[in-house]
């Protein structure tokens, strides 16, 4: 397992621009074959925009089942959990509607 620490990008993860940049850093780890621990310890805010851009957009290139096999979450507060879950739900609905 390999860890990806989101707190190195700040305590408040809020913009799509930051989400795209973090996704670019994260992708090589996800594609590397080891399970990736998405570590949110020390992160207070994960906005829906960041969650969509960084995480939910991964559904454009891989299935939810693949992401579940390749990643696991750690250290999420309730606010961040809700925003990430909502971003995935919206992205899944959008991809299914096509």
C-alpha positions in Angstrom: 0.0 0.0 0.0 1.1 3.5 -0.7 -0.2 6.7 1.0 -1.3 9.9 -0.7 -1.5 12.7 1.8 -3.9 15.4 0.9 -2.8 17.7 3.7 0.4 18.6 1.8 -2.0 20.7 -0.5 -3.5 22.5 2.5 -6.2 22.2 5.2 -8.9 23.6 2.9 -9.2 21.9 -0.5 -11.7 24.0 -2.4 -11.1 24.8 -6.0 -11.4 22.9 -9.3 -8.0 24.1 -10.3 -6.4 22.6 -7.2 -8.5 19.4 -7.7 -7.1 19.0 -11.2 -3.6 19.5 -10.1 -3.9 17.0 -7.2 -5.6 14.5 -9.6 -2.5 14.8 -11.9 -0.3 13.9 -8.9 -2.5 11.1 -7.8 -3.0 9.3 -11.1 0.4 7.8 -11.4 0.0 6.2 -7.9 -3.4 4.8 -8.8 -2.1 3.4 -12.1 1.0 2.0 -10.3 -0.7 -1.2 -9.2 -0.6 -0.9 -5.5 -3.6 0.1 -3.4 -3.6 3.8 -2.6 -4.6 5.1 0.8 -6.2 8.5 0.2 -5.2 10.1 3.5 -7.2 13.2 4.5 -5.7 13.5 8.1 -5.2 17.2 8.8 -7.7 18.4 6.1 -10.6 20.4 7.4 -12.6 21.2 4.2 -13.1 19.3 1.0 -15.4 21.2 -1.3 -17.7 19.5 -3.7 -15.9 21.2 -6.6 -12.5 19.8 -5.4 -14.0 16.4 -4.8 -15.5 16.3 -8.2 -12.4 17.5 -10.1 -9.9 15.4 -8.1 -11.8 12.2 -7.4 -15.1 11.8 -9.1 -13.7 12.7 -12.5 -11.6 9.5 -12.2 -14.9 7.7 -13.1 -14.4 9.1 -16.6 -11.6 6.7 -17.2 -12.3 3.8 -14.8 -15.2 2.1 -13.1 -16.3 2.6 -9.6 -15.5 -1.0 -8.8 -11.9 -0.5 -10.1 -11.6 2.6 -7.9 -12.8 0.8 -4.9 -10.2 -1.9 -5.5 -7.4 0.5 -6.1 -8.1 3.1 -3.3 -9.2 3.4 0.3 -10.0 6.5 2.4 -8.5 7.5 5.7 -9.0 10.5 8.0 -12.1 12.0 6.5 -14.3 14.2 8.6 -18.1 14.1 8.2 -18.2 17.2 6.0 -15.6 15.9 3.6 -17.2 12.5 3.5 -20.5 14.0 2.5 -19.0 16.2 -0.2 -17.0 13.4 -1.7 -20.0 11.0 -1.7 -22.1 13.7 -3.3 -19.5 14.3 -6.0 -19.3 10.6 -6.8 -23.1 10.3 -6.9 -23.5 13.2 -9.2 -20.7 12.0 -11.5 -22.2 8.5 -11.6 -25.6 9.9 -12.5 -24.1 12.0 -15.2 -22.1 9.2 -16.8 -25.1 6.8 -16.6 -27.3 9.4 -18.3 -25.1 9.4 -21.4 
